[in-house]
């Protein structure tokens, strides 16, 4: 289930939005006490393997599980990355998110957030 989502241009590199997404995560509730402001660990694929992002996340007190470039596959992240890939596949169930028909970014972002809310609601129902 997505904690945060953002909309960018199609020609933007994903890793440039990493820190903005981490800042957009709302407080994580669950156990009693002060709610966490950040996740404990950020998991990412090889596209995010840059030392500057690892250092920035470490400075915020967030651990990293990012696959290294140039290493063979089988890093062990596949089992937990499955959740991310499954969420993207669930978002593609909504045809308006799979193919962008809207010209205005605010309308497309509203559909994106509505899709995320519907996915979370369906998960909580079952």
C-alpha positions in Angstrom: 0.0 0.0 0.0 1.5 3.3 -0.9 2.5 5.7 1.8 3.1 8.6 -0.5 2.7 9.2 -4.3 3.8 12.1 -6.5 3.3 13.0 -10.1 6.2 14.1 -12.3 7.0 14.4 -16.0 7.6 11.4 -18.1 11.2 12.4 -18.8 12.2 12.8 -15.1 14.5 10.3 -13.5 12.9 8.6 -10.6 15.8 9.0 -8.2 15.5 12.8 -8.3 12.2 12.5 -6.4 13.4 10.1 -3.7 13.9 12.7 -1.0 10.6 14.6 -1.8 8.7 11.3 -1.5 10.4 10.5 1.9 9.4 14.0 3.1 5.8 13.5 1.9 5.2 10.4 4.0 2.6 11.2 6.7 3.2 10.1 10.3 3.1 6.4 10.6 0.6 5.2 13.3 0.2 1.9 14.9 1.7 1.3 18.3 1.1 3.4 21.3 3.3 6.4 21.9 4.7 9.0 19.6 4.0 8.1 16.0 7.0 7.6 13.7 7.7 10.4 11.3 9.8 8.3 8.9 10.1 4.7 7.9 12.8 2.6 9.4 14.1 1.4 6.0 13.8 2.5 2.4 14.0 -0.3 -0.2 14.8 0.5 -3.8 16.1 -1.0 -6.9 19.4 -0.4 -8.8 18.1 2.9 -10.2 18.5 4.5 -6.8 22.1 3.3 -6.2 23.8 6.6 -5.6 25.9 7.4 -2.5 24.5 10.9 -2.1 21.0 9.4 -1.6 22.3 6.8 0.8 24.0 9.5 2.9 21.0 11.8 2.8 18.7 9.0 4.1 21.2 7.9 6.7 21.4 11.6 7.9 17.6 11.4 8.5 18.0 8.2 10.5 16.5 6.0 7.8 18.2 2.7 6.8 18.7 1.7 3.2 18.3 -1.6 1.4 19.3 -0.6 -2.2 20.6 -3.1 -4.7 24.1 -2.3 -5.9 24.8 -1.7 -9.6 27.1 -4.2 -11.2 26.2 -7.1 -8.8 24.4 -10.2 -10.0 20.7 -10.4 -9.4 19.5 -12.3 -6.3 20.2 -9.6 -3.7 17.3 -10.8 -1.7 15.2 -7.7 -2.1 12.8 -9.4 -4.5 10.6 -10.8 -1.8 10.0 -7.4 -0.2 10.1 -5.4 -3.5 7.2 -7.6 -4.6 4.8 -5.3 -2.6 6.0 -2.3 -4.5 5.6 -4.0 -7.9 2.2 -5.4 -6.9 1.0 -1.9 -5.9 2.1 -0.5 -9.3 0.2 -3.4 -11.0 -2.9 -2.6 -8.9 -2.7 1.1 -10.0 -2.7 -0.1 -13.6 -6.1 -1.7 -13.1 -7.4 1.8 -13.3 -7.4 2.6 -17.0 -7.1 6.4 -16.5 -3.9 5.8 -14.6 -2.5 3.3 -17.1 -2.9 5.7 -20.0 -2.9 9.4 -19.2 -5.8 11.0 -20.9 -6.0 14.3 -18.9 -4.0 17.3 -20.0 -4.0 18.9 -16.5 -1.6 17.4 -14.0 -3.9 18.2 -11.0 -6.7 16.1 -12.4 -4.4 13.2 -13.1 -2.8 13.5 -9.6 -6.3 13.5 -8.1 -7.1 10.2 -9.9 -3.7 8.8 -8.7 -4.6 9.6 -5.1 -8.1 8.2 -5.5 -6.7 5.0 -6.9 -4.3 4.7 -3.9 -7.2 5.3 -1.5 -9.3 2.6 -3.3 -6.4 0.1 -3.1 -5.9 0.7 0.6 -9.7 0.5 1.2 -9.9 -2.8 -0.6 -6.9 -4.2 1.4 -8.5 -3.2 4.7 -11.9 -4.8 3.7 -10.3 -8.2 3.2 
